[in-house]
Amino acid sequence: MSGDTRRPLIPIPSNQVDFLVATAARAPSVQNTQPWRFRAGRHWIELHVDPGRQLRVDPLGREVLISCGAALFGLRLGVRALGFMPVVDLLPDQSQPQLLARVSFGAAERLTAGERRLLDALPHRHTHRGPFSGAPLPPGLLAGLKRDAATEGATLALVSHARGYERLADLAAAAGREQDADPGAVADMQDWTRSPGSGARDGVPATAFPAGADVRRGRLGQRDFDLSRGLGTLDAAGPAPAATAVLLTPGDSRGDWLCAGQALHRLLARAASRWVFASLHTQPLEVTAIRRLIADQLGLAGAPQVILQLGPATTTRVTARRPPAELIDP
Ligand SMILES: Cc1cc2nc3c(=O)[nH]c(=O)nc-3n(C[C@H](O)[C@H](O)[C@H](O)COP(=O)(O)O)c2cc1C
């Protein structure tokens, strides 16, 4: 999904800009902050980070850039849907650090059946904090997800041994305890969770998290979205996920974070195309010392960016997004 840079410039149809931005904006983002802005020129669409939506627990901007990387993957897929290869200029201007990518149209090329399946999965892909079906993953899916990560320059490392899983679970629990006592983390949670019936089109809605602490066998400890407020309405009891994995990048630069986001969205879309969904866990990676321990104790070759638990599920619960008109700068 990338193209040649030496080519005549192709104008972006102005009546497709909303489609492209809406497709990008279906991406997952930390706490559903949707930390992105778009600018449309005649021959390109720019993706900018919105620093006003960066979490306190993310001072370096790692998670905000992973989120924007995920949106970039959606934008690329949108360009493919229109029958062109996307040409991506990543971090094109050092004097504009908020400008993350400039995307233009490359060679005309028909959407493949595989890309069509990813695109069709975007509307029902969601972060799954509810029960899984208890079934194993469809044959061949894990290999496909690993290929997706590799295609984007990342690695999906499976945590398949009980000992590795236990270490990860212990470290995730330790991070949870630390964050629960951190006023910044609590304030983030209050800012970015929504009460039942809220009409907000960002933040994590009450239907997407359970009330009370979320401690379940076979599942890594989850962020406490509820904070004892009794807001969450998700019934989360049920079977555990089928697999646990860590998404890694070779380095830990802004480019690596954008790479992680693109890999994440690509593999989540493939999983969703088979009705497999993931819970995402980045809370343990927000504590520097614990992030280092996770890499060391699991023997991970690379920088851990996102921890995932995946499994088949029969229900979907998509969360709202802001419409393109609120995302496009003049
Ligand atoms: C970088 C990043 C970090 C995330 N971390 C967590 C997390 O620690 N816990 C969690 O439940 N969801 C996490 N998520 C999932 C988001 O909460 C979710 O994408 C967002 O609420 C939008 O919902 P959706 O994925 O269902 O569309 C993360 C997503 C991203 C992109």
The ligand as a Gaussian input file, in Angstrom:
#p B3LYP/6-31G(d) Opt

LIG

0 1
 C       -2.305000       3.791000      21.710000
 C       -3.561000       3.175000      22.260000
 C       -3.583000       2.773000      23.583000
 C       -4.744000       2.191000      24.114000
 N       -4.725000       1.746000      25.421000
 C       -5.817000       1.124000      25.931000
 C       -5.806000       0.601000      27.265000
 O       -4.805000       0.643000      27.976000
 N       -6.949000       0.023000      27.723000
 C       -8.077000      -0.069000      26.955000
 O       -9.079000      -0.608000      27.413000
 N       -8.095000       0.398000      25.685000
 C       -6.999000       0.993000      25.165000
 N       -7.020000       1.463000      23.885000
 C       -8.245000       1.356000      23.095000
 C       -8.998000       2.671000      23.083000
 O       -9.580000       2.938000      24.337000
 C      -10.061000       2.605000      21.973000
 O       -9.410000       2.487000      20.727000
 C      -10.940000       3.838000      21.936000
 O      -11.696000       3.918000      23.111000
 C      -11.883000       3.819000      20.738000
 O      -12.692000       2.678000      20.778000
 P      -12.677000       1.569000      19.656000
 O      -11.286000       0.992000      19.559000
 O      -13.668000       0.555000      20.156000
 O      -13.072000       2.188000      18.355000
 C       -5.883000       2.033000      23.318000
 C       -5.838000       2.437000      21.973000
 C       -4.691000       2.984000      21.449000
 C       -4.650000       3.373000      19.991000

